[in-house]
Amino acid sequence: MIYADIELKINSQKGNEILLLKRQSKNDYKKTILTIGVFHGDEPDGEYLISRYLQDRTETSNRLLFIPCLNPDGKEIQTRKNINGVDLNRNFPTKNWIKVSQSDDYYGGEKPASEIETQFLVYVIEKYKPDLILSIHEPYKVVNYDGPAENIAEDISKITGYKIEKNIGYPTPGSFGTYCGVERNIPTITLELPEKEDKELLWHTNKDIFTYIQDY
Ligand SMILES: [Zn+2]
């Protein structure tokens, strides 16, 4: 049982559902916070944490939005990229988007926002205008941020014990962090979970992030 409303639902190319879930306790919510899991199909633990959080009914003064699994086709075949071999985290319509070879690990598509998953996320951001975005990846065990999110990154780092990295150390044209954080000034946290962590430990380490966003 999941205590959240289905706000939007689309089908991926392979017919898998991509959901936008909403948890909101009051009509006059304070802020909108968007949390995203499974950007990369071989990084399933964000969906695990979101689903586990939503199994309990809790009050929030904010409007909490969740995309538990952005890339269900990639998850199905356990690959980082989507079904078209595109790294969704390089497919955003940023000023620095570049076309690279299809064989590249970070192939960002034939053109910016060519992929339905990217289009969906761009639509959600334009429609709901989140005040804070949390994107959950693996396996670097760090808190990375883009845009005006340094204080939030410090809070998340205190909760998890994962250290902060301003950026991951290589250029990321067309990345989600560049799209939201750098170009739109939305505080954007990229939470990199540890690799293949025990699920109970993972939940225990990260559960207070959800308490944090409930009243952020
Ligand atoms: Zn990732």
Residues whose N, C-alpha, C, O or C-beta is under 5 A from the ligand:
A	BS01	ZN	H40 E43 H137 E138
